[in-house]
Amino acid sequence: ALATGSLPSTGGHRPQILATIDHRGLFPQDSSDPQSGQASRSGQPALFDRPRQAGGTGSFTFTGPVPAATLRTLACDADIIPVVLGGEGQVLDIGQASRIFPPQIRKAITARDKGCAFPGCTMPAPWCEAHHIQHWSRGGPTSTANGTLLCSHHHHLIHKEDWHIQVQAGVPWFIPPPHTDPHRKPRRNHYFQI
């Protein structure tokens, strides 16, 4: 199979898991909802305001409860297939996958970033996940311009803390949270980008 090229290419489809979570737990609404038209305290669009801290739980098949925050992080680079359940838990409808980075976009992001784009990280592209810079759940497109490669550690860090990412001239720049750098000086990865 290797000689014929029939194996999946690096950066192809992500592994699939079966998880259940209430829609409000996966996509919690807060006061910084960009559709409300409000701006953050920093004057930036509310989209870039602090990360959501909503609680809640979901569940993995065979393993039981999992924090909603864990499912939101996994869902950032995963197929999501909505399932509509009736009052008794019966499946009423199953939708199509959405919000994934298709292989051609992942390959374009890989060609641009070459590995984890986080400043100082040396994790190679095959071990990275694609991240929506403007979160998909908040209207961010699945595109090369709105995606960046992050290793699992830095992907979790971005979701957990108040880091912002901006792509300028094809290079992802990372703006640290105030507790890391009070001046919030933008940084970039110099290992993969000269």
FENHU-V117896 format. One record per backbone hydrogen bond with DSSP energy under -1.0 kcal/mol. NH is the residue of the N-H (numbers start at 1). CO is the residue of the C=O. E is the energy in kcal/mol with one decimal. If there is no record, write none. Layout:
NH,CO,E + NH,CO,E
//
This chain:
6,1,-1.7 + 12,9,-1.3 + 20,59,-2.7 + 25,22,-1.1 + 26,22,-1.8 + 27,23,-2.8 + 33,30,-1.4 + 36,33,-2.0 + 37,34,-1.2 + 40,44,-2.4 + 43,40,-1.3 + 46,38,-1.1 + 48,45,-2.1 + 49,46,-2.2 + 58,66,-3.1 + 59,20,-2.4 + 60,64,-2.5 + 61,18,-2.3 + 64,60,-1.9 + 66,58,-2.1 + 68,56,-2.4 + 71,67,-1.6 + 72,68,-2.6 + 73,69,-1.9 + 74,70,-2.3 + 75,71,-2.5 + 77,74,-1.2 + 78,75,-1.2 + 84,93,-2.9 + 86,90,-2.9 + 89,86,-2.2 + 92,84,-3.6 + 93,84,-1.4 + 95,82,-3.4 + 106,102,-2.5 + 107,103,-2.4 + 108,104,-1.6 + 109,105,-2.6 + 110,106,-2.6 + 111,107,-2.5 + 112,108,-1.8 + 113,109,-3.3 + 114,110,-2.4 + 116,123,-2.7 + 117,149,-2.8 + 121,118,-2.1 + 125,114,-1.2 + 127,124,-1.7 + 128,125,-2.3 + 129,150,-3.2 + 131,148,-2.6 + 133,146,-3.0 + 138,135,-1.6 + 139,136,-2.0 + 140,135,-2.2 + 143,141,-1.2 + 147,144,-1.4 + 148,131,-1.4 + 150,129,-2.4 + 155,151,-2.6 + 156,152,-2.3 + 157,153,-2.0 + 158,154,-2.5 + 159,155,-1.7 + 160,156,-2.1 + 161,157,-2.9 + 164,175,-2.0 + 166,173,-2.5 + 168,171,-2.5 + 171,168,-1.6 + 173,166,-3.4 + 174,187,-3.7 + 175,164,-3.2 + 180,177,-1.6 + 181,177,-2.3 + 184,181,-1.7 + 187,174,-2.5
//
